[in-house]
Amino acid sequence: MNTVELTQYSLDIAFDILGQVTADLTQEQADWEPPGVASTIGAIYSHTITYVDYFVQNYCIEGKPAPESVESRPDVLRMQDVQVDLSELHEDAGNVKHKTMGWLSSLTPADLSRKIDTTIGELTVGQMLEIYIIWHINVHCGEISALKGCQGAKGYPW
C-alpha cells in the first residue's frame, strides 16, 4: 500500500463513519440547540462537508494560498446560525465524498509531497489532507455522536 492508497483508505473510512453517525438523524435532532456554546448537529454536519469541499478545491486542486487567519475564511465555513435540510445535506455529503475521492485517486505519492502554505505553516498535500480533512471529519463525528447522546440517541452505531 502506498501513501495515496493509505490516504484514500483513511478518507473513505472518515466519510463512512460520518455517514453512519448521521444516517439515522431526524431533522429535529439536527436542529436541536444544545445548552452552552455548542453548535447544532446540523450546523456541524454542514460545516464538515463544506470545509472538506472548500479546502480540497481551493488549496489542493486550485493551489490558492491559505487565508491569513481563521476569521478570513468564508462565512459558509462557520457554524453559527446555520439551518439545514437533512436530505439535501446527505446528498451534498455524497457528492463531496465522490468528488474528493475522485480527485485523490488521480494523485501519485509524489503529489502528496507538494508543499502548501496553511494557517498553521507549510504542509505537504498529504499532511494537509490528514490534518485539515481526515482528522477534521473524525473530530466532528465524535462531536455529533456526543450531541446525539445528549438527546438520548445512540451516537456511533457500534
C-alpha positions in Angstrom: 0.0 0.0 0.0 1.5 3.4 -1.0 0.8 6.8 0.6 -2.0 7.6 -1.8 -3.8 4.3 -1.2 -3.4 4.8 2.6 -4.8 8.3 2.4 -7.7 7.1 0.2 -8.5 4.4 2.7 -8.3 6.8 5.7 -10.5 9.4 4.0 -13.0 6.8 2.8 -13.3 5.5 6.4 -13.8 9.0 7.8 -16.6 9.7 5.3 -18.2 6.3 6.0 -18.2 7.0 9.8 -19.7 10.4 9.2 -22.4 8.7 7.1 -23.0 6.2 9.9 -23.4 8.8 12.7 -25.7 10.9 10.6 -27.7 8.2 8.8 -30.4 7.9 11.4 -30.6 11.6 12.3 -34.0 13.3 12.3 -34.5 16.9 11.3 -35.5 17.6 14.9 -32.2 16.1 16.3 -30.2 18.1 13.7 -31.9 21.3 14.6 -31.8 20.8 18.4 -29.9 23.6 20.1 -27.6 22.3 22.9 -27.1 24.3 26.1 -23.9 26.4 26.3 -21.9 27.3 23.3 -22.0 24.1 21.2 -23.5 24.2 17.7 -26.4 22.2 16.4 -25.7 18.8 14.8 -27.0 20.2 11.5 -24.5 23.1 11.6 -21.6 20.8 12.5 -22.5 18.4 9.7 -22.9 21.2 7.2 -19.6 22.7 8.3 -17.8 19.4 8.0 -18.9 18.8 4.4 -18.4 22.4 3.3 -15.0 22.5 4.9 -13.8 19.4 3.0 -15.1 20.7 -0.3 -13.6 24.2 0.3 -10.2 23.1 1.3 -9.7 20.4 -1.3 -11.0 22.6 -4.1 -9.1 25.8 -3.1 -5.9 24.6 -1.6 -5.3 21.2 -3.2 -6.8 21.4 -6.6 -6.6 25.1 -7.4 -3.5 25.7 -5.3 -4.7 29.0 -3.9 -2.8 30.5 -0.9 -4.1 29.8 2.5 -6.2 32.5 4.3 -4.2 34.8 6.6 -6.4 33.8 9.5 -9.4 31.6 10.5 -11.5 34.8 10.5 -10.7 35.5 6.9 -12.3 32.2 5.7 -15.7 32.4 4.0 -18.7 32.7 6.3 -20.1 29.4 4.8 -17.4 27.5 6.9 -18.6 28.9 10.2 -21.2 27.0 12.2 -23.3 29.9 13.6 -26.9 30.2 12.7 -26.9 27.5 10.1 -30.2 25.9 9.2 -30.0 22.7 7.1 -32.3 20.4 5.3 -31.0 16.9 6.2 -31.9 15.2 2.9 -30.1 17.9 1.0 -27.1 17.7 3.3 -26.9 13.9 2.9 -26.9 14.4 -0.8 -24.2 17.1 -0.6 -22.1 14.8 1.6 -22.2 12.0 -1.0 -21.3 14.5 -3.8 -18.4 15.9 -1.8 -17.1 12.4 -1.0 -17.3 11.3 -4.6 -15.6 14.5 -5.9 -12.9 14.4 -3.2 -12.2 10.6 -3.6 -12.1 11.1 -7.4 -9.5 13.8 -7.1 -7.5 11.8 -4.6 -7.4 8.8 -6.9 -5.8 10.9 -9.6 -2.7 11.6 -7.4 0.6 9.9 -7.2 2.7 9.6 -4.0 4.9 12.4 -5.3 1.8 14.7 -5.5 1.2 14.2 -1.8 4.7 15.7 -1.2 3.8 19.1 -2.8 4.1 21.9 -0.3 1.1 24.2 0.6 1.1 27.3 2.8 -1.6 26.9 5.5 -2.7 28.8 8.6 -0.5 26.6 10.7 2.5 26.8 8.4 3.8 25.0 5.4 2.5 21.4 5.0 2.6 18.8 2.3 -0.7 17.9 0.5 -0.6 14.6 2.4 -0.2 16.3 5.7 -2.9 18.8 4.9 -5.3 16.0 3.9 -4.6 14.3 7.3 -4.9 17.4 9.5 -7.4 19.6 7.7 -9.6 16.9 6.2 -9.4 13.4 7.7 -8.8 14.4 11.3 -11.4 17.2 11.0 -14.1 14.8 9.8 -13.3 12.4 12.6 -13.4 15.1 15.3 -16.8 16.2 14.2 -18.1 12.6 14.1 -17.3 12.5 17.8 -19.0 15.8 18.4 -22.1 14.7 16.5 -22.2 11.4 18.4 -21.9 13.2 21.7 -24.8 15.6 20.8 -26.9 12.7 19.7 -26.2 11.1 23.1 -27.3 14.3 24.9 -30.7 13.9 23.1 -31.0 10.2 24.3 -30.0 8.8 20.9 -27.1 6.4 20.0 -24.1 8.3 18.6 -21.7 5.9 17.0 -23.5 2.9 15.6 -21.4 0.3 17.3 
